[in-house]
Amino acid sequence: MRQLGRWTLLALSGLAALTLAGCATMNVSSHVQQGIDFTKYRTFDWGPADALPTGDPRLDRDPFFQDHVQGAVEKGLAAKGFKRAGDGTPDLVIHYHANITQRVDVNRLDREYGYCYDADCLVRVFDVEAGTLVLDIVDARTNRLVWRGWAQHSVQDMLRDQDRMAAKINEAVGRMFEHLQRPDMDARPVSARTGAH
Amino acid sequence: MRPLGSRAALAAAAAAAWMMTLGACATMNVSSFVQRGVTFTQYRTFTWAPAEQLSTGDPRLDNNEFFEARVRGAVERGLAAKGLELVERGAADLQLHYHASISQRVDAGGADRQYGYTDEDSAPSVFDAGTLTLDAVETATNRLVWRGWADGAFAGMVDRQDLFEKQIDTAVARILERFPVNLR
C-alpha cells in the first residue's frame, strides 16, 4: 500500500464511490482489527438474532433470506477452517445485519466514459433500493469486534426472485470472505478445505 | 456498460475518480460553535459520555467498533496534545460526545463549474457525504460549551480502511484545531 502513489489511492477511492453510486456491480469490502491472527480461532457460533429492522418489510423476518444467509456464512466459515462449536462455547460469535435504503442514482456515467457529449447527454435520475449485508465476527472471549465485512447491491430485482436472491447472497458472502485473511487455510485448495472438517 | 479498451477505460475512470475525489477532498468543511462567556482554561480533564445508539445512516458504520475506536483515539491524542487529561467517567470537567452521520446528497453540477472542469452545463451527481460532530459538555452544569464538526464527501472511502482511518484522523485534527484552548 505504501508504495502506491497518493493519487493512485485517491483515484481508487473515487472509483469505489463511483461503483457504489452506479450500483451495477456489487460493492464488497471489510474492516479488520489491526494485527489480528485468525489462526488462533477454531470454532464459531451464531450470536443472538439481530433485532434491528432491515428497513424493508419484505425482508424483515423473511425465513428464506435468513436461512440462506446463515447457510452461506456457515459454508464460508467452514472453507476458512472454522468449525461450528458444539458445546456452546465458541471462539467466535457471528452476527449479521441486512439493511435496505432508498437511494437516488444519477446516471452520468455515459458522459464520463465519453459515450455522449454535453447537450446530447440525458441525465437520468432514478430510485435505487440499495441493500447492504453486514457480517460481524466477534471474539467471544473479549467480546470485541475483530472483523466486519459487507456487500452492497441494488435489491429491487432480488426481492421478487428467490433464485436471484440466493445467487446474490452466495456471491456477497463468498466475496466478503475473500477479504478475511487466513494464510494457513487460504493456501490450501478449495476442495481440501471443507471435506476434512 | 459497453466494453472499452482497457487503457482507455482505466484512464477515463481514473480521471473521473480524480475529479470526484478532488471535489470531495477540497470541500471538507470544518467549523465550530463556542458557548459565549465560558473560560476554557478551567477545563483540565475530559471523559467520554456513554455511547449513543443513534444510527449513522450507513450500515457499514453502525456499531462499527473499528470506526469508533479510531475517532476516540484521534480525539484523545488531539486533546492530550492540548494539555487535557483523559480520566475515568464522572470525575472529569468535560464530557465528550461524538456523532457521525452519513447521507446521500445531490450535487446539481455546481462543483464541476466551480473547479472549472466544464464550461456551462454540468451533469448532476449524487454522492455520500458525512458529518462528524464532536460535542463538549460541561459536567458541572450539563450544558454544551463547544461543538466542532467536519463535513465532507468522505463516505466513498469507507471501503478502504487505511484511507478511511487517515480521513478520520484528518477530520478530528482539523476539528480540534478549533478547540479554543491550549494548556501547553
Interface residues (C-beta under 8 A of the other chain):
Chain A: M1 W7 L9 L10 A11 L12 S13 G14 L15 A16 A17 L18 L20 A21 A24 N27 S29 S30 H31 V32 Q33 H97 N99 T101 R103 V104 D105 V106 R108 L109 R111 E112 Y113 G114 Y115 D118 A119 C121 V123 V125 T132 V134 D136 R144 L145 R148 W150
Chain B: M1 R2 L4 A9 A12 A13 A14 A15 A16 A17 W18 M19 M20 T21 L22 A24 C25 P59 R60 D62 N63 N64 E65 F66 F67 Q104 V106 T118 E120 D121 A123 P124 S125 V126 F127 D128 A153 A155 G156 M157 V158 D159 R160 Q161 D162 L163
